[in-house]
Amino acid sequence: MSRLSLTVVGAGLAMVLAACATQPQTVRRPAAADGATAWDPAFHAIVAADARVERLAGGFTWAEGPLWIEEDEALLFTDVPENRIHRWSPAEGASVFLEPSGYAGPDLDTLREPGANGLVAAPDGDVLMANSGSRAIARLDLGTRRKTPLATHYDGRRFNSPNDLVRRSDGRVFFTDPPYGLRGMAESPVRELPFSGVYRLDPGGRVVLLDASLRFPNGIALAPDGRTLYVANSDPARPLWMAYALDAEGAVSGRRVFADASDLVADDAPGLPDGMAVAADGTLFATGPGGVLVFAPDGRRLGRIAAGGQVANCALDAGERWLYLTAGHSLARIRLRPE
């Protein structure tokens, strides 16, 4: 997501970290500010009671969009304001993978966040990106590092600034389009759409609007069967996660509030509903107030993973042994599935 909730909630990040580290280190903070808190006994089947967040790299402006690439045994993630994609691996640490990651033109005056944001894997080894700065959904060839736009407009008007996306097994892509990437956001003079949309991009290139009612649709994820779409709304007046029932064609057949974070928003719990990751068993890891909230598929709150500050997004590795966190200025992770 954008850095909006830093000022909305009124709390600065506690994780102001130094230059990139090549090896994981345990984050040193008071126990209450870092680690796992269970709200339901089922939580400890997912995260051990003594699990702690490990710092992997730091020095970023706003880390986002983590994506584990199993073939490379590495994580890609974005720094949206700095217009970069970074790569991190256990052997090599963090390095710049692509710059610029998003908008590459000369005029940046209209952009608040010029880089790419959310990333998702495509079956051919490429990566699909929510290219916030270029106001497009695009394909990135990891070999050539060449970007190809897939969608730039809805109903003849440019997107605001695509933020996050997810791909279903049938090739349909779902994405959010808040105004976070534009300078002035909702009041930007270059904004062409009067709403922030949740969309579907079909394999043939058709763009379908699914919902225009959310002020700040942000993170997006799919249930393992592809029939439920989760969307985070990073609206301080309505901080919640929506669940949309999808049919075989990707159309919305029903919608409901999956979970509400209104009671958790506080100065000492920075963050709003943002990026998400879904495990194979349907467990939902959703960044929000105070860190990463862990939900059962039925919406029960199981617990929270705190990283000492705001967490923008998260991603699982292929074996679901690690949950990676993009947390403001840093990249971190926590071990899952205790033996």
C-alpha positions as CSV (number, residue, x, y, z in Angstrom):
1,M,0.0,0.0,0.0
2,S,1.0,3.6,0.3
3,R,2.5,5.4,3.2
4,L,-0.8,7.1,4.0
5,S,-1.6,5.3,7.2
6,L,1.7,6.5,8.7
7,T,0.2,9.9,9.0
8,V,-3.5,8.8,9.3
9,V,-2.8,6.7,12.4
10,G,-0.3,9.2,13.7
11,A,2.5,6.8,14.5
12,G,6.0,6.7,13.1
13,L,7.7,3.4,12.3
14,A,9.7,1.9,15.1
15,M,11.7,-0.1,12.6
16,V,14.1,2.6,11.4
17,L,16.9,0.3,10.2
18,A,20.4,0.8,8.8
19,A,22.0,-0.4,5.6
20,C,21.1,-3.7,4.0
21,A,22.3,-6.8,5.9
22,T,23.4,-9.9,4.1
23,Q,22.5,-12.3,7.0
24,P,19.4,-12.5,9.1
25,Q,19.5,-11.0,12.6
26,T,17.0,-11.1,15.3
27,V,15.3,-7.8,15.7
28,R,16.2,-6.4,19.2
29,R,13.1,-4.8,20.7
30,P,11.0,-5.2,23.9
31,A,9.1,-8.4,23.8
32,A,5.8,-6.7,23.6
33,A,6.7,-5.0,20.4
34,D,7.9,-8.0,18.4
35,G,6.8,-11.5,18.0
36,A,3.5,-13.5,18.1
37,T,0.4,-13.1,20.2
38,A,-2.3,-15.8,20.2
39,W,-6.0,-14.8,20.5
40,D,-7.1,-18.4,19.7
41,P,-5.4,-21.7,20.6
42,A,-5.3,-22.6,16.9
43,F,-2.7,-19.9,16.4
44,H,0.1,-21.9,17.8
45,A,-0.3,-24.6,15.2
46,I,0.7,-21.8,12.7
47,V,3.2,-19.7,14.7
48,A,5.2,-20.9,17.7
49,A,4.8,-19.0,21.0
50,D,8.4,-18.1,21.0
51,A,8.7,-17.1,17.3
52,R,10.6,-13.9,16.7
53,V,10.9,-11.6,13.7
54,E,14.2,-11.7,12.0
55,R,15.5,-8.6,10.2
56,L,16.9,-9.4,6.7
57,A,17.7,-6.0,5.2
58,G,17.0,-2.4,5.8
59,G,17.4,1.2,4.5
60,F,14.3,1.2,2.2
61,T,11.9,4.1,1.9
62,W,8.7,2.0,1.7
63,A,9.2,-1.7,1.1
64,E,6.2,-3.5,-0.5
65,G,5.1,-6.3,-2.9
66,P,7.1,-9.3,-1.7
67,L,7.1,-12.4,-4.0
68,W,9.0,-15.6,-3.4
69,I,10.6,-17.0,-6.6
70,E,11.1,-20.7,-5.9
71,E,13.2,-21.4,-9.0
72,D,15.7,-18.7,-7.8
73,E,15.3,-19.4,-4.1
74,A,15.0,-15.6,-3.7
75,L,12.5,-13.0,-2.8
76,L,11.6,-10.0,-5.0
77,F,10.1,-6.9,-3.4
78,T,9.5,-3.3,-4.3
79,D,10.4,0.1,-2.9
80,V,7.6,2.1,-4.4
81,P,8.8,5.7,-3.7
82,E,12.3,4.9,-4.8
83,N,11.1,3.2,-8.1
84,R,13.1,0.0,-7.5
85,I,12.6,-3.8,-7.3
86,H,15.0,-5.5,-4.9
87,R,16.1,-9.1,-4.7
88,W,17.0,-10.9,-1.5
89,S,18.4,-14.4,-1.1
90,P,19.8,-16.2,2.0
91,A,23.2,-16.5,0.3
92,E,23.5,-13.0,-1.2
93,G,21.4,-10.7,0.9
94,A,19.7,-7.7,-0.7
95,S,20.5,-6.0,-4.0
96,V,18.8,-3.8,-6.6
97,F,17.1,-6.0,-9.2
98,L,15.4,-3.4,-11.4
99,E,15.5,0.4,-11.6
100,P,13.3,2.1,-12.6
101,S,10.7,-0.5,-11.6
102,G,7.7,1.6,-12.7
103,Y,7.5,4.9,-14.5
104,A,10.5,5.7,-16.6
105,G,9.5,9.1,-18.1
106,P,11.0,12.5,-17.5
107,D,8.1,14.2,-15.7
108,L,7.5,13.0,-12.1
109,D,5.6,16.0,-10.8
110,T,2.2,14.3,-10.9
111,L,3.4,11.1,-9.1
112,R,3.6,10.5,-5.4
113,E,4.9,6.9,-5.8
114,P,6.5,6.3,-9.2
115,G,7.6,2.7,-8.8
116,A,5.9,-0.7,-9.1
117,N,4.0,-2.0,-6.1
118,G,2.4,-5.5,-5.9
119,L,4.0,-8.5,-7.7
120,V,2.6,-11.9,-8.6
121,A,4.1,-14.9,-10.4
122,A,2.9,-16.0,-13.8
123,P,3.1,-19.6,-14.9
124,D,5.7,-19.0,-17.6
125,G,8.3,-17.7,-15.2
126,D,7.5,-14.0,-15.7
127,V,6.1,-11.7,-13.0
128,L,2.9,-9.6,-13.3
129,M,3.1,-6.2,-11.6
130,A,0.8,-3.5,-10.4
131,N,2.8,-0.7,-12.0
132,S,1.7,2.2,-9.8
133,G,3.9,4.8,-11.5
134,S,2.9,3.9,-15.0
135,R,-0.7,3.5,-14.0
136,A,-0.9,0.0,-15.6
137,I,-0.9,-3.7,-15.0
138,A,2.2,-5.1,-16.7
139,R,4.3,-8.2,-17.3
140,L,7.9,-8.3,-16.3
141,D,10.3,-10.7,-18.1
142,L,12.8,-11.7,-15.3
143,G,15.5,-12.6,-17.9
144,T,15.4,-9.4,-20.0
145,R,13.8,-7.3,-17.2
146,R,11.6,-5.8,-19.9
147,K,8.1,-4.6,-19.0
148,T,5.0,-5.0,-21.2
149,P,1.8,-3.2,-20.4
150,L,-1.3,-5.5,-20.2
151,A,-4.0,-3.0,-19.2
152,T,-3.9,0.8,-18.8
153,H,-7.5,2.0,-19.0
154,Y,-11.0,1.3,-17.9
155,D,-13.9,2.7,-20.0
156,G,-11.4,4.9,-21.9
157,R,-9.9,6.5,-18.9
158,R,-6.5,5.8,-17.3
159,F,-6.3,3.9,-14.0
160,N,-5.4,5.8,-10.9
161,S,-2.4,3.8,-9.7
162,P,-2.7,0.0,-9.6
163,N,-1.6,-1.1,-6.2
164,D,-1.8,-4.9,-5.8
165,L,-2.9,-7.9,-7.9
166,V,-3.5,-11.7,-7.8
167,R,-3.7,-14.3,-10.5
168,R,-6.2,-17.1,-10.6
169,S,-5.3,-20.5,-12.1
170,D,-7.5,-19.8,-15.2
171,G,-5.4,-16.8,-16.1
172,R,-7.8,-14.1,-14.8
173,V,-6.0,-11.3,-12.8
174,F,-7.7,-9.3,-10.1
175,F,-6.3,-6.0,-9.0
176,T,-7.0,-2.8,-7.0
177,D,-6.6,0.7,-8.1
178,P,-6.6,3.4,-5.3
179,P,-5.1,6.8,-5.9
180,Y,-2.0,6.4,-3.6
181,G,0.5,6.7,-6.5
182,L,-0.7,10.1,-7.6
183,R,0.5,13.4,-6.0
184,G,-2.6,14.8,-4.3
185,M,-4.2,11.3,-4.4
186,A,-8.0,11.7,-4.8
187,E,-7.6,15.4,-5.5
188,S,-4.9,14.8,-8.2
189,P,-5.6,16.9,-11.3
190,V,-4.5,14.0,-13.5
191,R,-6.9,11.5,-12.0
192,E,-9.3,10.4,-14.7
193,L,-11.5,7.9,-12.8
194,P,-13.8,9.3,-10.1
195,F,-13.6,6.2,-8.0
196,S,-11.1,3.6,-6.7
197,G,-11.9,0.3,-8.3
198,V,-11.5,-3.5,-7.8
199,Y,-11.1,-5.0,-11.3
200,R,-10.7,-8.2,-13.2
201,L,-8.4,-8.5,-16.2
202,D,-9.4,-11.4,-18.5
203,P,-6.8,-13.3,-20.5
204,G,-8.0,-11.6,-23.7
205,G,-7.4,-8.2,-22.3
206,R,-10.9,-7.2,-21.2
207,V,-11.0,-5.1,-18.0
208,V,-14.2,-5.6,-15.8
209,L,-15.0,-3.4,-12.8
210,L,-16.1,-5.6,-9.9
211,D,-16.5,-2.9,-7.1
212,A,-16.3,0.9,-7.0
213,S,-17.6,1.4,-3.5
214,L,-14.3,1.2,-1.5
215,R,-12.4,4.4,-0.9
216,F,-9.0,2.8,-0.6
217,P,-9.0,-0.8,-2.0
218,N,-5.5,-2.1,-1.4
219,G,-4.2,-5.6,-0.8
220,I,-5.8,-8.4,-2.7
221,A,-5.7,-12.2,-2.4
222,L,-7.5,-15.4,-3.4
223,A,-8.7,-18.4,-1.4
224,P,-6.9,-21.6,-2.5
225,D,-9.9,-22.7,-4.6
226,G,-10.1,-19.4,-6.4
227,R,-13.7,-18.9,-5.5
228,T,-13.3,-16.2,-2.8
229,L,-11.5,-12.9,-3.5
230,Y,-10.2,-10.9,-0.5
231,V,-9.7,-7.1,-0.7
232,A,-8.3,-5.0,2.1
233,N,-9.7,-1.5,2.4
234,S,-7.1,0.8,4.0
235,D,-9.7,3.5,4.9
236,P,-9.2,4.8,8.4
237,A,-13.0,5.4,8.6
238,R,-13.7,1.8,7.4
239,P,-10.7,-0.4,8.0
240,L,-11.9,-3.8,6.9
241,W,-11.4,-6.8,4.6
242,M,-14.1,-7.7,2.0
243,A,-14.7,-11.2,0.7
244,Y,-16.2,-11.6,-2.8
245,A,-17.7,-14.9,-4.0
246,L,-16.6,-15.5,-7.5
247,D,-18.2,-17.8,-10.1
248,A,-16.3,-19.8,-12.7
249,E,-16.1,-16.8,-15.0
250,G,-14.7,-14.6,-12.3
251,A,-17.9,-12.6,-11.8
252,V,-18.9,-11.5,-8.3
253,S,-21.9,-13.5,-7.1
254,G,-21.9,-12.2,-3.6
255,R,-20.0,-10.0,-1.2
256,R,-19.6,-9.6,2.6
257,V,-17.4,-8.1,5.2
258,F,-14.8,-10.8,6.0
259,A,-13.3,-9.0,9.0
260,D,-13.2,-5.5,10.6
261,A,-10.2,-3.9,12.3
262,S,-11.9,-0.8,13.7
263,D,-11.3,-1.9,17.3
264,L,-7.6,-2.5,16.7
265,V,-6.7,0.9,15.2
266,A,-4.6,2.8,17.7
267,D,-1.5,5.0,18.0
268,D,0.5,2.1,19.4
269,A,-0.7,-0.3,16.6
270,P,0.2,1.5,13.4
271,G,-1.1,0.3,10.1
272,L,-4.4,-0.3,8.3
273,P,-5.6,-3.3,6.2
274,D,-3.1,-3.8,3.5
275,G,-1.2,-6.7,1.8
276,M,-2.1,-10.3,2.3
277,A,-0.9,-13.9,1.8
278,V,-3.1,-17.1,1.8
279,A,-1.8,-20.5,2.8
280,A,-2.8,-23.7,1.1
281,D,-5.1,-24.5,4.0
282,G,-6.9,-21.2,3.6
283,T,-5.2,-19.4,6.6
284,L,-5.1,-15.7,5.8
285,F,-2.2,-13.5,6.8
286,A,-3.4,-9.9,6.5
287,T,-1.3,-6.9,7.4
288,G,-3.2,-4.4,9.5
289,P,-3.1,-2.5,12.8
290,G,-0.1,-3.6,14.8
291,G,1.5,-6.0,12.3
292,V,0.1,-9.1,10.6
293,L,-3.3,-10.5,11.7
294,V,-3.8,-14.2,11.2
295,F,-7.3,-15.3,10.3
296,A,-8.9,-18.7,9.9
297,P,-10.8,-19.2,6.7
298,D,-14.1,-18.5,8.5
299,G,-12.9,-15.1,9.6
300,R,-11.9,-15.9,13.2
301,R,-8.9,-13.9,14.5
302,L,-6.3,-16.4,15.6
303,G,-3.5,-14.0,16.5
304,R,-1.1,-11.2,15.5
305,I,2.5,-11.1,14.4
306,A,4.1,-7.8,15.5
307,A,7.2,-6.5,13.9
308,G,7.7,-3.3,16.0
309,G,6.0,-1.1,13.5
310,Q,3.8,-0.9,10.4
311,V,3.8,-3.9,8.1
312,A,2.7,-3.1,4.5
313,N,2.7,-6.6,2.9
314,C,3.7,-10.2,3.4
315,A,4.4,-13.4,1.4
316,L,4.9,-17.1,2.0
317,D,7.8,-19.1,0.6
318,A,6.9,-22.2,-1.4
319,G,7.0,-24.6,1.6
320,E,5.1,-22.1,3.8
321,R,7.9,-22.3,6.4
322,W,8.6,-18.6,6.3
323,L,6.4,-15.5,6.2
324,Y,8.3,-12.6,4.7
325,L,7.3,-9.1,5.8
326,T,7.9,-5.8,4.1
327,A,7.8,-3.5,7.0
328,G,8.3,0.2,6.2
329,H,12.1,0.6,5.9
330,S,12.9,-3.1,6.3
331,L,12.5,-6.6,5.0
332,A,12.0,-9.2,7.7
333,R,10.6,-12.7,8.2
334,I,9.2,-15.1,10.9
335,R,9.2,-18.9,11.0
336,L,5.9,-20.7,10.6
337,R,4.5,-24.2,11.2
338,P,6.4,-25.2,14.3
339,E,7.3,-28.9,14.6
